[in-house]
């Protein structure tokens, strides 16, 4: 796990934000990722969006 990932998880934990980590091989589209997450029920988001939002909040 990278230092940045650890910071994001710590922020989510401190804010009591529920999350689930789902890993899969690299893919280029959300549609390609769908085959790896069929058994999960959640709102799908891309990690680039999540990282950008968390980075902004962590830097404040």
Predicted model as a PDB file, atoms N, CA, C, CB and O in Angstrom, pLDDT in the B-factor column:
MODEL        1                                                                  
ATOM      1  N   UNK A   1       0.853  -1.174   0.000  1.00 65.00           N  
ATOM      2  CA  UNK A   1       0.000   0.000   0.000  1.00 65.00           C  
ATOM      3  C   UNK A   1       0.901   1.240   0.000  1.00 65.00           C  
ATOM      4  CB  UNK A   1      -0.972  -0.004   1.232  1.00 65.00           C  
ATOM      5  O   UNK A   1       1.905   1.288   0.710  1.00 65.00           O  
ATOM      6  N   UNK A   2       0.535   2.218  -0.789  1.00 70.00           N  
ATOM      7  CA  UNK A   2       1.335   3.432  -0.869  1.00 70.00           C  
ATOM      8  C   UNK A   2       1.027   4.362   0.298  1.00 70.00           C  
ATOM      9  CB  UNK A   2       1.088   4.149  -2.198  1.00 70.00           C  
ATOM     10  O   UNK A   2      -0.003   4.233   0.960  1.00 70.00           O  
ATOM     11  N   UNK A   3       1.928   5.287   0.532  1.00 73.00           N  
ATOM     12  CA  UNK A   3       1.724   6.276   1.601  1.00 73.00           C  
ATOM     13  C   UNK A   3       0.471   7.097   1.324  1.00 73.00           C  
ATOM     14  CB  UNK A   3       2.957   7.208   1.734  1.00 73.00           C  
ATOM     15  O   UNK A   3      -0.287   7.407   2.243  1.00 73.00           O  
ATOM     16  N   UNK A   4       0.249   7.452   0.051  1.00 76.00           N  
ATOM     17  CA  UNK A   4      -0.933   8.232  -0.305  1.00 76.00           C  
ATOM     18  C   UNK A   4      -2.212   7.442  -0.031  1.00 76.00           C  
ATOM     19  CB  UNK A   4      -0.874   8.649  -1.780  1.00 76.00           C  
ATOM     20  O   UNK A   4      -3.184   7.989   0.490  1.00 76.00           O  
ATOM     21  N   UNK A   5      -2.209   6.157  -0.382  1.00 82.00           N  
ATOM     22  CA  UNK A   5      -3.388   5.324  -0.125  1.00 82.00           C  
ATOM     23  C   UNK A   5      -3.651   5.240   1.366  1.00 82.00           C  
ATOM     24  CB  UNK A   5      -3.205   3.912  -0.715  1.00 82.00           C  
ATOM     25  O   UNK A   5      -4.802   5.321   1.795  1.00 82.00           O  
ATOM     26  N   UNK A   6      -2.617   5.082   2.152  1.00 86.00           N  
ATOM     27  CA  UNK A   6      -2.773   5.011   3.604  1.00 86.00           C  
ATOM     28  C   UNK A   6      -3.388   6.302   4.134  1.00 86.00           C  
ATOM     29  CB  UNK A   6      -1.417   4.746   4.286  1.00 86.00           C  
ATOM     30  O   UNK A   6      -4.237   6.265   5.025  1.00 86.00           O  
ATOM     31  N   UNK A   7      -2.969   7.433   3.595  1.00 87.00           N  
ATOM     32  CA  UNK A   7      -3.531   8.725   4.017  1.00 87.00           C  
ATOM     33  C   UNK A   7      -5.018   8.815   3.695  1.00 87.00           C  
ATOM     34  CB  UNK A   7      -2.781   9.880   3.342  1.00 87.00           C  
ATOM     35  O   UNK A   7      -5.804   9.324   4.494  1.00 87.00           O  
ATOM     36  N   UNK A   8      -5.395   8.324   2.532  1.00 85.00           N  
ATOM     37  CA  UNK A   8      -6.809   8.357   2.144  1.00 85.00           C  
ATOM     38  C   UNK A   8      -7.630   7.473   3.078  1.00 85.00           C  
ATOM     39  CB  UNK A   8      -6.986   7.898   0.675  1.00 85.00           C  
ATOM     40  O   UNK A   8      -8.685   7.892   3.556  1.00 85.00           O  
ATOM     41  N   UNK A   9      -7.160   6.262   3.342  1.00 89.00           N  
ATOM     42  CA  UNK A   9      -7.893   5.354   4.228  1.00 89.00           C  
ATOM     43  C   UNK A   9      -7.992   5.932   5.631  1.00 89.00           C  
ATOM     44  CB  UNK A   9      -7.214   3.978   4.271  1.00 89.00           C  
ATOM     45  O   UNK A   9      -9.029   5.803   6.281  1.00 89.00           O  
ATOM     46  N   UNK A  10      -6.934   6.561   6.101  1.00 91.00           N  
ATOM     47  CA  UNK A  10      -6.950   7.170   7.430  1.00 91.00           C  
ATOM     48  C   UNK A  10      -7.983   8.299   7.482  1.00 91.00           C  
ATOM     49  CB  UNK A  10      -5.544   7.705   7.800  1.00 91.00           C  
ATOM     50  O   UNK A  10      -8.726   8.422   8.456  1.00 91.00           O  
ATOM     51  N   UNK A  11      -8.025   9.116   6.437  1.00 91.00           N  
ATOM     52  CA  UNK A  11      -9.010  10.198   6.371  1.00 91.00           C  
ATOM     53  C   UNK A  11     -10.424   9.634   6.403  1.00 91.00           C  
ATOM     54  CB  UNK A  11      -8.803  11.046   5.102  1.00 91.00           C  
ATOM     55  O   UNK A  11     -11.268  10.107   7.164  1.00 91.00           O  
ATOM     56  N   UNK A  12     -10.682   8.628   5.581  1.00 91.00           N  
ATOM     57  CA  UNK A  12     -12.019   8.030   5.550  1.00 91.00           C  
ATOM     58  C   UNK A  12     -12.391   7.448   6.905  1.00 91.00           C  
ATOM     59  CB  UNK A  12     -12.095   6.943   4.475  1.00 91.00           C  
ATOM     60  O   UNK A  12     -13.523   7.610   7.359  1.00 91.00           O  
ATOM     61  N   UNK A  13     -11.455   6.777   7.551  1.00 94.00           N  
ATOM     62  CA  UNK A  13     -11.702   6.208   8.876  1.00 94.00           C  
ATOM     63  C   UNK A  13     -11.979   7.301   9.908  1.00 94.00           C  
ATOM     64  CB  UNK A  13     -10.507   5.359   9.320  1.00 94.00           C  
ATOM     65  O   UNK A  13     -12.912   7.187  10.703  1.00 94.00           O  
ATOM     66  N   UNK A  14     -11.171   8.353   9.892  1.00 94.00           N  
ATOM     67  CA  UNK A  14     -11.356   9.456  10.847  1.00 94.00           C  
ATOM     68  C   UNK A  14     -12.705  10.143  10.681  1.00 94.00           C  
ATOM     69  CB  UNK A  14     -10.243  10.478  10.687  1.00 94.00           C  
ATOM     70  O   UNK A  14     -13.316  10.580  11.656  1.00 94.00           O  
ATOM     71  N   UNK A  15     -13.160  10.233   9.441  1.00 93.00           N  
ATOM     72  CA  UNK A  15     -14.452  10.868   9.158  1.00 93.00           C  
ATOM     73  C   UNK A  15     -15.617   9.883   9.272  1.00 93.00           C  
ATOM     74  CB  UNK A  15     -14.436  11.482   7.762  1.00 93.00           C  
ATOM     75  O   UNK A  15     -16.772  10.237   9.038  1.00 93.00           O  
ATOM     76  N   UNK A  16     -15.290   8.640   9.635  1.00 93.00           N  
ATOM     77  CA  UNK A  16     -16.290   7.576   9.780  1.00 93.00           C  
ATOM     78  C   UNK A  16     -17.081   7.370   8.489  1.00 93.00           C  
ATOM     79  CB  UNK A  16     -17.248   7.902  10.930  1.00 93.00           C  
ATOM     80  O   UNK A  16     -18.299   7.196   8.506  1.00 93.00           O  
ATOM     81  N   UNK A  17     -16.358   7.395   7.374  1.00 90.00           N  
ATOM     82  CA  UNK A  17     -16.940   7.178   6.052  1.00 90.00           C  
ATOM     83  C   UNK A  17     -16.757   5.705   5.697  1.00 90.00           C  
ATOM     84  CB  UNK A  17     -16.279   8.112   4.970  1.00 90.00           C  
ATOM     85  O   UNK A  17     -15.632   5.206   5.662  1.00 90.00           O  
ATOM     86  N   UNK A  18     -17.846   5.023   5.440  1.00 87.00           N  
ATOM     87  CA  UNK A  18     -17.779   3.615   5.058  1.00 87.00           C  
ATOM     88  C   UNK A  18     -17.214   3.494   3.652  1.00 87.00           C  
ATOM     89  CB  UNK A  18     -19.175   2.951   5.143  1.00 87.00           C  
ATOM     90  O   UNK A  18     -17.551   4.277   2.763  1.00 87.00           O  
ATOM     91  N   UNK A  19     -16.362   2.517   3.464  1.00 85.00           N  
ATOM     92  CA  UNK A  19     -15.797   2.258   2.146  1.00 85.00           C  
ATOM     93  C   UNK A  19     -15.424   0.786   2.033  1.00 85.00           C  
ATOM     94  CB  UNK A  19     -14.564   3.156   1.886  1.00 85.00           C  
ATOM     95  O   UNK A  19     -15.303   0.074   3.030  1.00 85.00           O  
ATOM     96  N   UNK A  20     -15.253   0.368   0.833  1.00 81.00           N  
ATOM     97  CA  UNK A  20     -14.833  -1.001   0.557  1.00 81.00           C  
ATOM     98  C   UNK A  20     -13.780  -0.940  -0.539  1.00 81.00           C  
ATOM     99  CB  UNK A  20     -16.047  -1.909   0.137  1.00 81.00           C  
ATOM    100  O   UNK A  20     -13.962  -0.254  -1.544  1.00 81.00           O  
ATOM    101  N   UNK A  21     -12.697  -1.647  -0.348  1.00 82.00           N  
ATOM    102  CA  UNK A  21     -11.622  -1.667  -1.332  1.00 82.00           C  
ATOM    103  C   UNK A  21     -11.832  -2.865  -2.246  1.00 82.00           C  
ATOM    104  CB  UNK A  21     -10.220  -1.725  -0.644  1.00 82.00           C  
ATOM    105  O   UNK A  21     -11.918  -4.004  -1.786  1.00 82.00           O  
ATOM    106  N   UNK A  22     -11.914  -2.600  -3.535  1.00 78.00           N  
ATOM    107  CA  UNK A  22     -12.069  -3.651  -4.534  1.00 78.00           C  
ATOM    108  C   UNK A  22     -10.889  -3.524  -5.495  1.00 78.00           C  
ATOM    109  CB  UNK A  22     -13.458  -3.542  -5.293  1.00 78.00           C  
ATOM    110  O   UNK A  22     -10.708  -2.483  -6.127  1.00 78.00           O  
ATOM    111  N   UNK A  23     -10.099  -4.566  -5.602  1.00 79.00           N  
ATOM    112  CA  UNK A  23      -8.959  -4.525  -6.516  1.00 79.00           C  
ATOM    113  C   UNK A  23      -9.242  -5.411  -7.724  1.00 79.00           C  
ATOM    114  CB  UNK A  23      -7.657  -4.976  -5.801  1.00 79.00           C  
ATOM    115  O   UNK A  23      -9.963  -6.404  -7.632  1.00 79.00           O  
ATOM    116  N   UNK A  24      -8.668  -5.036  -8.838  1.00 80.00           N  
ATOM    117  CA  UNK A  24      -8.809  -5.810 -10.068  1.00 80.00           C  
ATOM    118  C   UNK A  24      -7.647  -5.459 -10.981  1.00 80.00           C  
ATOM    119  CB  UNK A  24     -10.179  -5.531 -10.767  1.00 80.00           C  
ATOM    120  O   UNK A  24      -6.973  -4.453 -10.765  1.00 80.00           O  
ATOM    121  N   UNK A  25      -7.409  -6.262 -11.984  1.00 86.00           N  
ATOM    122  CA  UNK A  25      -6.332  -5.942 -12.931  1.00 86.00           C  
ATOM    123  C   UNK A  25      -6.608  -4.595 -13.608  1.00 86.00           C  
ATOM    124  CB  UNK A  25      -6.188  -7.064 -14.000  1.00 86.00           C  
ATOM    125  O   UNK A  25      -7.753  -4.144 -13.649  1.00 86.00           O  
ATOM    126  N   UNK A  26      -5.578  -3.965 -14.130  1.00 84.00           N  
ATOM    127  CA  UNK A  26      -5.790  -2.691 -14.835  1.00 84.00           C  
ATOM    128  C   UNK A  26      -6.793  -2.848 -15.979  1.00 84.00           C  
ATOM    129  CB  UNK A  26      -4.454  -2.153 -15.382  1.00 84.00           C  
ATOM    130  O   UNK A  26      -6.752  -3.821 -16.732  1.00 84.00           O  
ATOM    131  N   UNK A  27      -7.692  -1.873 -16.090  1.00 83.00           N  
ATOM    132  CA  UNK A  27      -8.675  -1.832 -17.178  1.00 83.00           C  
ATOM    133  C   UNK A  27      -8.743  -0.400 -17.691  1.00 83.00           C  
ATOM    134  CB  UNK A  27     -10.092  -2.332 -16.700  1.00 83.00           C  
ATOM    135  O   UNK A  27      -8.313   0.533 -17.014  1.00 83.00           O  
ATOM    136  N   UNK A  28      -9.284  -0.234 -18.885  1.00 82.00           N  
ATOM    137  CA  UNK A  28      -9.352   1.083 -19.500  1.00 82.00           C  
ATOM    138  C   UNK A  28     -10.728   1.729 -19.413  1.00 82.00           C  
ATOM    139  CB  UNK A  28      -8.945   0.984 -20.928  1.00 82.00           C  
ATOM    140  O   UNK A  28     -10.858   2.939 -19.597  1.00 82.00           O  
ATOM    141  N   UNK A  29     -11.748   0.939 -19.135  1.00 83.00           N  
ATOM    142  CA  UNK A  29     -13.092   1.501 -19.057  1.00 83.00           C  
ATOM    143  C   UNK A  29     -13.822   0.917 -17.849  1.00 83.00           C  
ATOM    144  CB  UNK A  29     -13.884   1.222 -20.362  1.00 83.00           C  
ATOM    145  O   UNK A  29     -13.463  -0.142 -17.334  1.00 83.00           O  
ATOM    146  N   UNK A  30     -14.851   1.634 -17.415  1.00 79.00           N  
ATOM    147  CA  UNK A  30     -15.692   1.134 -16.324  1.00 79.00           C  
ATOM    148  C   UNK A  30     -16.391  -0.150 -16.752  1.00 79.00           C  
ATOM    149  CB  UNK A  30     -16.732   2.199 -15.899  1.00 79.00           C  
ATOM    150  O   UNK A  30     -16.607  -1.047 -15.937  1.00 79.00           O  
ATOM    151  N   UNK A  31     -16.739  -0.236 -18.013  1.00 84.00           N  
ATOM    152  CA  UNK A  31     -17.408  -1.436 -18.512  1.00 84.00           C  
ATOM    153  C   UNK A  31     -16.494  -2.662 -18.387  1.00 84.00           C  
ATOM    154  CB  UNK A  31     -17.838  -1.237 -19.980  1.00 84.00           C  
ATOM    155  O   UNK A  31     -16.956  -3.752 -18.049  1.00 84.00           O  
ATOM    156  N   UNK A  32     -15.216  -2.481 -18.657  1.00 86.00           N  
ATOM    157  CA  UNK A  32     -14.272  -3.594 -18.489  1.00 86.00           C  
ATOM    158  C   UNK A  32     -14.162  -3.984 -17.017  1.00 86.00           C  
ATOM    159  CB  UNK A  32     -12.879  -3.215 -19.047  1.00 86.00           C  
ATOM    160  O   UNK A  32     -14.032  -5.167 -16.700  1.00 86.00           O  
ATOM    161  N   UNK A  33     -14.211  -3.018 -16.130  1.00 82.00           N  
ATOM    162  CA  UNK A  33     -14.119  -3.300 -14.692  1.00 82.00           C  
ATOM    163  C   UNK A  33     -15.355  -4.020 -14.171  1.00 82.00           C  
ATOM    164  CB  UNK A  33     -13.917  -2.007 -13.916  1.00 82.00           C  
ATOM    165  O   UNK A  33     -15.282  -4.743 -13.178  1.00 82.00           O  
ATOM    166  N   UNK A  34     -16.483  -3.826 -14.835  1.00 83.00           N  
ATOM    167  CA  UNK A  34     -17.747  -4.423 -14.376  1.00 83.00           C  
ATOM    168  C   UNK A  34     -17.638  -5.930 -14.147  1.00 83.00           C  
ATOM    169  CB  UNK A  34     -18.847  -4.145 -15.385  1.00 83.00           C  
ATOM    170  O   UNK A  34     -18.239  -6.452 -13.208  1.00 83.00           O  
ATOM    171  N   UNK A  35     -16.893  -6.626 -14.976  1.00 86.00           N  
ATOM    172  CA  UNK A  35     -16.836  -8.076 -14.833  1.00 86.00           C  
ATOM    173  C   UNK A  35     -16.129  -8.503 -13.552  1.00 86.00           C  
ATOM    174  CB  UNK A  35     -16.137  -8.685 -16.027  1.00 86.00           C  
ATOM    175  O   UNK A  35     -16.277  -9.648 -13.124  1.00 86.00           O  
ATOM    176  N   UNK A  36     -15.369  -7.610 -12.935  1.00 84.00           N  
ATOM    177  CA  UNK A  36     -14.674  -7.942 -11.698  1.00 84.00           C  
ATOM    178  C   UNK A  36     -15.465  -7.561 -10.443  1.00 84.00           C  
ATOM    179  CB  UNK A  36     -13.335  -7.257 -11.675  1.00 84.00           C  
ATOM    180  O   UNK A  36     -15.100  -7.960  -9.337  1.00 84.00           O  
ATOM    181  N   UNK A  37     -16.538  -6.798 -10.607  1.00 81.00           N  
ATOM    182  CA  UNK A  37     -17.264  -6.294  -9.437  1.00 81.00           C  
ATOM    183  C   UNK A  37     -18.739  -6.703  -9.422  1.00 81.00           C  
ATOM    184  CB  UNK A  37     -17.163  -4.788  -9.385  1.00 81.00           C  
ATOM    185  O   UNK A  37     -19.548  -6.076  -8.739  1.00 81.00           O  
ATOM    186  N   UNK A  38     -19.082  -7.726 -10.155  1.00 81.00           N  
ATOM    187  CA  UNK A  38     -20.483  -8.131 -10.256  1.00 81.00           C  
ATOM    188  C   UNK A  38     -21.077  -8.565  -8.926  1.00 81.00           C  
ATOM    189  CB  UNK A  38     -20.619  -9.247 -11.246  1.00 81.00           C  
ATOM    190  O   UNK A  38     -22.284  -8.427  -8.727  1.00 81.00           O  
ATOM    191  N   UNK A  39     -20.273  -9.082  -8.016  1.00 82.00           N  
ATOM    192  CA  UNK A  39     -20.806  -9.602  -6.750  1.00 82.00           C  
ATOM    193  C   UNK A  39     -20.946  -8.521  -5.687  1.00 82.00           C  
ATOM    194  CB  UNK A  39     -19.914 -10.710  -6.227  1.00 82.00           C  
ATOM    195  O   UNK A  39     -21.431  -8.801  -4.591  1.00 82.00           O  
ATOM    196  N   UNK A  40     -20.529  -7.282  -5.987  1.00 77.00           N  
ATOM    197  CA  UNK A  40     -20.598  -6.191  -5.020  1.00 77.00           C  
ATOM    198  C   UNK A  40     -21.798  -5.304  -5.305  1.00 77.00           C  
ATOM    199  CB  UNK A  40     -19.309  -5.364  -5.044  1.00 77.00           C  
ATOM    200  O   UNK A  40     -22.238  -5.181  -6.448  1.00 77.00           O  
ATOM    201  N   UNK A  41     -22.321  -4.690  -4.255  1.00 77.00           N  
ATOM    202  CA  UNK A  41     -23.405  -3.719  -4.412  1.00 77.00           C  
ATOM    203  C   UNK A  41     -22.915  -2.386  -3.864  1.00 77.00           C  
ATOM    204  CB  UNK A  41     -24.718  -4.189  -3.679  1.00 77.00           C  
ATOM    205  O   UNK A  41     -22.786  -2.209  -2.652  1.00 77.00           O  
ATOM    206  N   UNK A  42     -22.648  -1.462  -4.760  1.00 74.00           N  
ATOM    207  CA  UNK A  42     -22.165  -0.150  -4.361  1.00 74.00           C  
ATOM    208  C   UNK A  42     -22.317   0.814  -5.524  1.00 74.00           C  
ATOM    209  CB  UNK A  42     -20.696  -0.217  -3.891  1.00 74.00           C  
ATOM    210  O   UNK A  42     -22.576   0.409  -6.658  1.00 74.00           O  
ATOM    211  N   UNK A  43     -22.151   2.091  -5.225  1.00 69.00           N  
ATOM    212  CA  UNK A  43     -22.113   3.091  -6.286  1.00 69.00           C  
ATOM    213  C   UNK A  43     -20.722   3.077  -6.878  1.00 69.00           C  
ATOM    214  CB  UNK A  43     -22.491   4.514  -5.756  1.00 69.00           C  
ATOM    215  O   UNK A  43     -19.736   3.257  -6.162  1.00 69.00           O  
ATOM    216  N   UNK A  44     -20.636   2.869  -8.144  1.00 68.00           N  
ATOM    217  CA  UNK A  44     -19.333   2.754  -8.806  1.00 68.00           C  
ATOM    218  C   UNK A  44     -18.712   4.139  -8.992  1.00 68.00           C  
ATOM    219  CB  UNK A  44     -19.474   2.037 -10.175  1.00 68.00           C  
ATOM    220  O   UNK A  44     -19.388   5.084  -9.399  1.00 68.00           O  
ATOM    221  N   UNK A  45     -17.439   4.243  -8.694  1.00 64.00           N  
ATOM    222  CA  UNK A  45     -16.686   5.465  -8.933  1.00 64.00           C  
ATOM    223  C   UNK A  45     -15.305   5.081  -9.439  1.00 64.00           C  
ATOM    224  CB  UNK A  45     -16.591   6.336  -7.643  1.00 64.00           C  
ATOM    225  O   UNK A  45     -14.852   3.956  -9.231  1.00 64.00           O  
ATOM    226  N   UNK A  46     -14.660   5.986 -10.080  1.00 62.00           N  
ATOM    227  CA  UNK A  46     -13.304   5.722 -10.567  1.00 62.00           C  
ATOM    228  C   UNK A  46     -12.314   6.243  -9.539  1.00 62.00           C  
ATOM    229  CB  UNK A  46     -13.058   6.384 -11.964  1.00 62.00           C  
ATOM    230  O   UNK A  46     -12.553   7.275  -8.912  1.00 62.00           O  
ATOM    231  N   UNK A  47     -11.218   5.545  -9.365  1.00 61.00           N  
ATOM    232  CA  UNK A  47     -10.248   5.944  -8.356  1.00 61.00           C  
ATOM    233  C   UNK A  47      -9.616   7.299  -8.638  1.00 61.00           C  
ATOM    234  CB  UNK A  47      -9.176   4.906  -8.249  1.00 61.00           C  
ATOM    235  O   UNK A  47      -9.191   7.978  -7.703  1.00 61.00           O  
ATOM    236  N   UNK A  48      -9.543   7.710  -9.895  1.00 54.00           N  
ATOM    237  CA  UNK A  48      -8.974   9.021 -10.189  1.00 54.00           C  
ATOM    238  C   UNK A  48      -9.815  10.124  -9.574  1.00 54.00           C  
ATOM    239  CB  UNK A  48      -8.855   9.228 -11.698  1.00 54.00           C  
ATOM    240  O   UNK A  48      -9.273  11.099  -9.054  1.00 54.00           O  
ATOM    241  N   UNK A  49     -11.123   9.985  -9.627  1.00 50.00           N  
ATOM    242  CA  UNK A  49     -12.024  10.958  -9.018  1.00 50.00           C  
ATOM    243  C   UNK A  49     -11.862  10.943  -7.508  1.00 50.00           C  
ATOM    244  CB  UNK A  49     -13.484  10.669  -9.404  1.00 50.00           C  
ATOM    245  O   UNK A  49     -11.738  11.996  -6.883  1.00 50.00           O  
ATOM    246  N   UNK A  50     -11.862   9.765  -6.927  1.00 53.00           N  
ATOM    247  CA  UNK A  50     -11.738   9.637  -5.480  1.00 53.00           C  
ATOM    248  C   UNK A  50     -10.416  10.213  -5.003  1.00 53.00           C  
ATOM    249  CB  UNK A  50     -11.860   8.172  -5.057  1.00 53.00           C  
ATOM    250  O   UNK A  50     -10.387  10.950  -4.017  1.00 53.00           O  
ATOM    251  N   UNK A  51      -9.331   9.897  -5.674  1.00 52.00           N  
ATOM    252  CA  UNK A  51      -8.028  10.419  -5.266  1.00 52.00           C  
ATOM    253  C   UNK A  51      -7.987  11.937  -5.333  1.00 52.00           C  
ATOM    254  CB  UNK A  51      -6.927   9.834  -6.138  1.00 52.00           C  
ATOM    255  O   UNK A  51      -7.426  12.576  -4.443  1.00 52.00           O  
ATOM    256  N   UNK A  52      -8.566  12.522  -6.364  1.00 52.00           N  
ATOM    257  CA  UNK A  52      -8.549  13.969  -6.503  1.00 52.00           C  
ATOM    258  C   UNK A  52      -9.328  14.625  -5.372  1.00 52.00           C  
ATOM    259  CB  UNK A  52      -9.124  14.383  -7.857  1.00 52.00           C  
ATOM    260  O   UNK A  52      -8.863  15.614  -4.805  1.00 52.00           O  
ATOM    261  N   UNK A  53     -10.482  14.111  -5.034  1.00 54.00           N  
ATOM    262  CA  UNK A  53     -11.305  14.678  -3.974  1.00 54.00           C  
ATOM    263  C   UNK A  53     -10.606  14.539  -2.635  1.00 54.00           C  
ATOM    264  CB  UNK A  53     -12.679  14.002  -3.932  1.00 54.00           C  
ATOM    265  O   UNK A  53     -10.539  15.505  -1.875  1.00 54.00           O  
ATOM    266  N   UNK A  54     -10.089  13.372  -2.330  1.00 54.00           N  
ATOM    267  CA  UNK A  54      -9.424  13.146  -1.045  1.00 54.00           C  
ATOM    268  C   UNK A  54      -8.143  13.952  -0.933  1.00 54.00           C  
ATOM    269  CB  UNK A  54      -9.119  11.665  -0.856  1.00 54.00           C  
ATOM    270  O   UNK A  54      -7.830  14.453   0.147  1.00 54.00           O  
ATOM    271  N   UNK A  55      -7.408  14.089  -2.000  1.00 54.00           N  
ATOM    272  CA  UNK A  55      -6.155  14.854  -1.966  1.00 54.00           C  
ATOM    273  C   UNK A  55      -6.449  16.300  -1.610  1.00 54.00           C  
ATOM    274  CB  UNK A  55      -5.414  14.772  -3.324  1.00 54.00           C  
ATOM    275  O   UNK A  55      -5.730  16.900  -0.812  1.00 54.00           O  
ATOM    276  N   UNK A  56      -7.481  16.859  -2.185  1.00 54.00           N  
ATOM    277  CA  UNK A  56      -7.841  18.238  -1.890  1.00 54.00           C  
ATOM    278  C   UNK A  56      -8.180  18.386  -0.417  1.00 54.00           C  
ATOM    279  CB  UNK A  56      -9.020  18.691  -2.761  1.00 54.00           C  
ATOM    280  O   UNK A  56      -7.725  19.331   0.227  1.00 54.00           O  
ATOM    281  N   UNK A  57      -8.966  17.476   0.125  1.00 58.00           N  
ATOM    282  CA  UNK A  57      -9.361  17.568   1.526  1.00 58.00           C  
ATOM    283  C   UNK A  57      -8.187  17.316   2.454  1.00 58.00           C  
ATOM    284  CB  UNK A  57     -10.475  16.585   1.824  1.00 58.00           C  
ATOM    285  O   UNK A  57      -8.095  17.948   3.506  1.00 58.00           O  
ATOM    286  N   UNK A  58      -7.283  16.404   2.093  1.00 58.00           N  
ATOM    287  CA  UNK A  58      -6.144  16.095   2.946  1.00 58.00           C  
ATOM    288  C   UNK A  58      -5.148  17.250   2.988  1.00 58.00           C  
ATOM    289  CB  UNK A  58      -5.453  14.827   2.461  1.00 58.00           C  
ATOM    290  O   UNK A  58      -4.442  17.409   3.984  1.00 58.00           O  
ATOM    291  N   UNK A  59      -5.075  18.052   1.940  1.00 56.00           N  
ATOM    292  CA  UNK A  59      -4.126  19.144   1.898  1.00 56.00           C  
ATOM    293  C   UNK A  59      -4.606  20.360   2.670  1.00 56.00           C  
ATOM    294  CB  UNK A  59      -3.849  19.523   0.478  1.00 56.00           C  
ATOM    295  O   UNK A  59      -3.811  21.255   2.956  1.00 56.00           O  
ATOM    296  N   UNK A  60      -5.888  20.417   3.015  1.00 53.00           N  
ATOM    297  CA  UNK A  60      -6.428  21.575   3.755  1.00 53.00           C  
ATOM    298  C   UNK A  60      -5.941  21.584   5.178  1.00 53.00           C  
ATOM    299  CB  UNK A  60      -7.953  21.570   3.737  1.00 53.00           C  
ATOM    300  O   UNK A  60      -6.291  22.481   5.944  1.00 53.00           O  
TER     301      UNK A  60                                                      
ENDMDL                                                                          
END                                                                             
